[in-house]
Amino acid sequence: MTADPKPRSTSVTEMTEYVLPQHANPFGTVFGGQIMAWVDLCAAICAQRHAGRPCVTAFVDDLYFRGPVRVGQVVRLRAYVVATFRTSMEIDVRVSGENTVTGESWPTVDCRVTFVAMGDDARPTPVPALRLETDAERADQAAAEDRRRMRLAKR
Ligand SMILES: CC(C)(COP(=O)(O)OP(=O)(O)OC[C@H]1O[C@@H](n2cnc3c(N)ncnc32)[C@H](O)[C@@H]1OP(=O)(O)O)[C@@H](O)C(=O)NCCC(=O)NCCS
């Protein structure tokens, strides 16, 4: 039986990380690899909430680190499902830095990650469709289908 479509709102995932010295490089700012790990975690939770299955990372789009986050500041992540395909999903993750003392916040990374839902047989398994509720969401799904074709062409 095919699962009912699910709206984006059911899987939106937010994480807040306090930057400690063990997260930092010699410049006192967060390691790129640490941000990538948080991006992967936040996106994985979002994907699994939507799929209702364990999911694996299949593809990470380009990552551009727009601004550093220092020790003592905060990294905030927000992930949502942009589009669903058959067994895979494109997840958008927005990362920002925050100075909790001044209230300032700034963009750090925007990234898209593709996850594949796994069945009990450890093979890809279908995911519920995304319930597209607005013209913007329908446009997002169409744009994601174009990006998916380009990713698959690189295999
Ligand atoms: C991702 C993985 C499950 C795909 O398995 P596969 O045998 O290629 O399976 P399929 O060809 O049936 O593809 C399954 C889905 O993955 C998608 N996919 C595969 N490679 C992809 C890529 N490079 N980019 C985007 N999507 C990809 C396919 O489009 C398909 O999605 P769809 O059903 O929505 O069309 C497999 O390559 C894998 O296990 N990779 C390692 C994952 C991993 O260890 N991640 C890190 C730890 S979580």
The ligand as an SDF file (V2000), in Angstrom:
LIG
                    3D

 48 50  0  0  0  0  0  0  0  0999 V2000
   22.6080    5.4440   -2.0480 C   0  0  0  0  0  0  0  0  0  0  0  0
   22.4700    3.9530   -2.3740 C   0  0  0  0  0  0  0  0  0  0  0  0
   21.5600    3.2990   -1.3600 C   0  0  0  0  0  0  0  0  0  0  0  0
   21.8530    3.8480   -3.7610 C   0  0  0  0  0  0  0  0  0  0  0  0
   21.7850    2.4720   -4.0330 O   0  0  0  0  0  0  0  0  0  0  0  0
   21.6400    1.9090   -5.5330 P   0  0  0  0  0  0  0  0  0  0  0  0
   21.9480    0.4740   -5.5010 O   0  0  0  0  0  0  0  0  0  0  0  0
   22.3690    2.8080   -6.4690 O   0  0  0  0  0  0  0  0  0  0  0  0
   20.0990    1.9860   -5.7080 O   0  0  0  0  0  0  0  0  0  0  0  0
   19.2370    2.5990   -6.8740 P   0  0  0  0  0  0  0  0  0  0  0  0
   19.9790    2.6960   -8.1840 O   0  0  0  0  0  0  0  0  0  0  0  0
   17.9710    1.8130   -6.8330 O   0  0  0  0  0  0  0  0  0  0  0  0
   18.9730    4.0820   -6.3750 O   0  0  0  0  0  0  0  0  0  0  0  0
   18.2060    4.2960   -5.2120 C   0  0  0  0  0  0  0  0  0  0  0  0
   17.9130    5.7670   -5.1420 C   0  0  0  0  0  0  0  0  0  0  0  0
   19.1350    6.4670   -4.9390 O   0  0  0  0  0  0  0  0  0  0  0  0
   19.1940    7.5420   -5.8450 C   0  0  0  0  0  0  0  0  0  0  0  0
   20.5810    7.8020   -6.1090 N   0  0  0  0  0  0  0  0  0  0  0  0
   21.5530    6.9120   -6.3320 C   0  0  0  0  0  0  0  0  0  0  0  0
   22.7040    7.5620   -6.5530 N   0  0  0  0  0  0  0  0  0  0  0  0
   22.4580    8.8800   -6.4570 C   0  0  0  0  0  0  0  0  0  0  0  0
   23.2200   10.0600   -6.6030 C   0  0  0  0  0  0  0  0  0  0  0  0
   24.5330   10.0150   -6.9130 N   0  0  0  0  0  0  0  0  0  0  0  0
   22.6250   11.2490   -6.4400 N   0  0  0  0  0  0  0  0  0  0  0  0
   21.3170   11.3340   -6.1570 C   0  0  0  0  0  0  0  0  0  0  0  0
   20.5110   10.2450   -5.9960 N   0  0  0  0  0  0  0  0  0  0  0  0
   21.0960    9.0350   -6.1670 C   0  0  0  0  0  0  0  0  0  0  0  0
   18.4710    7.0150   -7.0810 C   0  0  0  0  0  0  0  0  0  0  0  0
   18.0300    8.0510   -7.9380 O   0  0  0  0  0  0  0  0  0  0  0  0
   17.3190    6.3020   -6.4370 C   0  0  0  0  0  0  0  0  0  0  0  0
   16.3410    7.2530   -6.0540 O   0  0  0  0  0  0  0  0  0  0  0  0
   14.8430    7.1930   -6.6490 P   0  0  0  0  0  0  0  0  0  0  0  0
   14.3030    5.8120   -6.3280 O   0  0  0  0  0  0  0  0  0  0  0  0
   14.1110    8.2360   -5.9110 O   0  0  0  0  0  0  0  0  0  0  0  0
   14.9570    7.4260   -8.1240 O   0  0  0  0  0  0  0  0  0  0  0  0
   23.8680    3.2270   -2.3960 C   0  0  0  0  0  0  0  0  0  0  0  0
   24.6850    3.8120   -3.3890 O   0  0  0  0  0  0  0  0  0  0  0  0
   24.5610    3.3030   -1.0550 C   0  0  0  0  0  0  0  0  0  0  0  0
   24.2810    2.5270   -0.1610 O   0  0  0  0  0  0  0  0  0  0  0  0
   25.5210    4.2430   -0.9280 N   0  0  0  0  0  0  0  0  0  0  0  0
   26.2320    4.4300    0.3410 C   0  0  0  0  0  0  0  0  0  0  0  0
   25.4020    5.2530    1.3180 C   0  0  0  0  0  0  0  0  0  0  0  0
   26.2070    5.5990    2.5440 C   0  0  0  0  0  0  0  0  0  0  0  0
   26.9380    4.7880    3.0560 O   0  0  0  0  0  0  0  0  0  0  0  0
   26.0740    6.8660    2.9830 N   0  0  0  0  0  0  0  0  0  0  0  0
   26.8700    7.3750    4.0620 C   0  0  0  0  0  0  0  0  0  0  0  0
   26.4390    6.9220    5.4070 C   0  0  0  0  0  0  0  0  0  0  0  0
   24.7300    7.2140    5.7670 S   0  0  0  0  0  0  0  0  0  0  0  0
  1  2  1  0
  2  3  1  0
  2  4  1  0
  2 36  1  0
  4  5  1  0
  5  6  1  0
  6  7  2  0
  6  8  1  0
  6  9  1  0
  9 10  1  0
 10 11  2  0
 10 12  1  0
 10 13  1  0
 13 14  1  0
 14 15  1  0
 15 16  1  0
 15 30  1  0
 16 17  1  0
 17 18  1  0
 17 28  1  0
 18 19  1  0
 18 27  1  0
 19 20  2  0
 20 21  1  0
 21 22  1  0
 21 27  2  0
 22 23  1  0
 22 24  2  0
 24 25  1  0
 25 26  2  0
 26 27  1  0
 28 29  1  0
 28 30  1  0
 30 31  1  0
 31 32  1  0
 32 33  2  0
 32 34  1  0
 32 35  1  0
 36 37  1  0
 36 38  1  0
 38 39  2  0
 38 40  1  0
 40 41  1  0
 41 42  1  0
 42 43  1  0
 43 44  2  0
 43 45  1  0
 45 46  1  0
 46 47  1  0
 47 48  1  0
M  END
$$$$
